[in-house]
Amino acid sequence: MTKARWVHPATAGGPAPLSVHQELGLFYAYEAELLDEWRLDEWLGLVDEGFTYLVPVPLVTDQHPQVGYDPAALFMDETKDSISENWAARLTDDNIAVSWADRPAVRTRRFTSALRVRSMERPDTYLARLNVRVEMVRQGAQPGNMTGERFDIVRRVGESFIIMSRFVVLLDAIVDAPRPRTIV
């Protein structure tokens, strides 16, 4: 068995207060709005300078229970800087004319559900675990989607939150999306 190079955050902490669940529900609705409208520059304001975004390669095995991903291979391995320099930069007025993967734009809608928030040892830091589905349509083609479970480490900052890290376990072993480079 290959030793895991990464794993999703542990969910051992106790449930966070109901008020934190409610506030994070609103926070994630706002985040989905920013991402669905491709407002990546604004979305980057919601993530920490040390933000990491990991999506391991989906994997289906005969093992029970299975983790659902290859612990030694990543589908996406991004940071705040790489998203800013490589993703958001493609959508600027100077680059959009030659960013053929983004023209015409892929329309997206994010659906989140089953938000579970746990307190962590560090004060005002939480593990937010939720199910997410991103529907994507390019022109009139059949919609593609990415569905999975997200593990976010978030920290309260003032009246809101900042995302420290995101780990996404995709459900499907085959990614069927017109734009796989999408923040789930």
N, C-alpha and C positions, 0 to 999 in steps of 0.2 A: 504494500500500500504506500503510495506517495505521501510524504509528509506535507500537510497543508501549509502553504505560504501565506494564506490569508483566510480568515473566517469572519463571518458576520459577528457584530458585537453581541456579547452575552446579554441575556434578558433576565438576569437574576435579581435585579432590584425590585423593590416594592412599587405598587402603582403610585403614580404621581397624583397630586390633588386634582379634583374634578375641574377646578378653575384653570389649571394648566392644560388639561385635555381640551377644554373649550377654547382657550386662547390659541393653542396650536392648530385646532381645526380651522379657525379663521386665518391664521398665518398660512396654512397650506392651501386654502382657497385662493388667497392673494398670490401665492407663489405660482399656482397653476395658471392664473390669469396672465401673469408676466411671461411665463414660458409658452403658453398657447399663442400669445401675441408676438412671440419672438423678441421680447424686450430683454435680451440677455444682459445688456449693460446695467439695467435696473436690477435684474435678478442677481447679478454678481455682487450687488450691495447687500444681499441677504446672506452671503457666505463669508466665512472667516478667511483671513489671509492664508492660513495653513490648510484650507479645505482640500479634501481628497474625495474623488468620485471613482469607486471601483465597481465594475460589473464583471463578475467571473463568467467564463464560458458555460452556458447551460449544458447540463449533462443528465441523461436518463440512464440509470443502471438498474440491475436486478437486486441491489442491496435494499434492505429494509431496516430502519427507515433510511431514506436517501436524502442527502443535503441538496441535491438538485443542481450542483455545479461542480466544475473541475477545480479542485483546490490548488492546481498548479498552472492555470492558464486564465488570462484576463481578456475579455471582450473589449472592455474600456478601462483605461487607467489614466485619469485626468486630475488636474489640480486647478485651482482658481486661475493661475497664470496661463495654463495651456488652454483653458476654455476661453479666456479673454483674447489670447493671441491667435488661436487657431479657429475658434468657432465664431465668436462675436465679431471678429475682424472681417469675416466673410460677408457680413450683413451690412457693412458700412456703405454709404453712397459711392465711395471710390471703388469698392470691390464687387458690389452686387451685380453689376453688368457682366462680369466674367465668372461669377460663381454659379455655374450651370447646375450644380446640384441643388441650388436654392431658387432656381427660376424655372418654371413658376414656383412660387412658394408652396411648401407642403403645409396644408392646413391640419392643425392638431387640436385635440381636446384631451385633457387629462381628467381621469376619474379616480378619486381616492376613496377608500373606505376602510372600515375596521381599524381605526386609529387606536393604538394601545401605547400609552406613555408610562415609562418607568423612571423612577428617580435613580440617580447615580450617586456615587460616593462624593464627587465634587459638588459643592453647593450650586444651585441654579443650573445644573446640567442634567439633561434628560436623554433617554433613548426613546425615540419615537419610531414605532414600528407600524407600518400600514401597507395595505394592499393598493396597488396602483395599476391603472391601464391607460395607455396612450394610444388613441386612435389617430391614424394619419391618412390623409387623402391627398393625392397629387392629381390635379386636373379631374378627369372623370373616371379614373381607374378604380379598381376594387380597393377598398380601404385595407390598410395593413395595420398591425398593432403590435405593441409590446406590453405584456402583462407580467407582473411579478410582485414580489414583496420587497419593501424598502426598509432599511434600517438606518435611521438618521441619528447622529449625535448632535443635539442642539443645546445652546446655552442661552439663558435669558440675558438680554442686554437692554436695560431700561424697561420700556413698556412692550418690547417685542423680543424676538429671538434671532439668533444667528446660527447658521448650519455649519457645524464643524467638519462633519464627514457624512458621506452617503455610500451605502453598500446596497446594491440591488441584486436580488436573485430572480432571474427571469424564469418564467414558467415553461415556456416552449423551448424545446431543444433546437428548433430552427427559427431564426429571427426573420419574420416576414414584415418588413417595413420599408417604405419608400425612402426613408432617411434614417438609417440605423444610428447615425451620430446624433442622438436625441437624448436630452436629459429626462430620465424616467422619474 
